[in-house]
Amino acid sequence: MSSIKLILALIKKDLLLEARQQYSFYGVLLYIASTTFVVYLTMGQPEDKVWNGLFWVLQLFVCINAVAKSFLQENRGRMLYYYSIASPIHFVLSKLLFNALLMLFMNILSLGVFTLLLGNPVIRMGEFMLISILGGISLSLVFTFLAAIAAKAQQQAAMMAIMGFPIIIPQLLLLTKVSAAAFTSAIQNGWWQMVGLLGALDIMVIALAIILFPFLWKD
């Protein structure tokens, strides 16, 4: 089986598991709707900066609930089976791609719920959608890689929190700063360079996963 077909087969496997375990998927949807509704009840339609900050904080916790469980739900017997049919690079790439697609869907859904309940103060929607997609993929890549490391530890949830938040805070600050330009009529100087930095961070995480995951795979 070719590399692409093997990766697609592993992604299909994750889709089937997600379809069978619908409670986790609908739980994340309920989390998005309920959190946004509570914000609406307490704040109404907030100003631009608050709207932007709340959006990215929601994306962070949606990512933790929807994406980070990808490795944590794999038991030892199943991992031994994957070890016999796939290479570590194929396996980790399938996880990264599947979680990026899942987070992309959650990101678009969150934006729709935010627009419905909290209004939409975004002026340059095209730029905000670009940052929203890149940001959602960035968060999913980081937490997928961290989940792979935490899956080898006994205290998995604690390990995710300890490793994840110090790494993700600078990325969240960058995302809020870059996406803030979409709330103004003019794009600031250096904006596209910061967008390129986000893309470079995504590539770096993928490269680290490809290099380091085989060492975890052998454990």
Summary of the structure (lengths in Angstrom):
residues: 219
radius of gyration: 18.0
end to end distance: 25.2
largest distance: 54.8
contacts: 672
relative contact order: 0.13
helix: 84%
strand: 0%
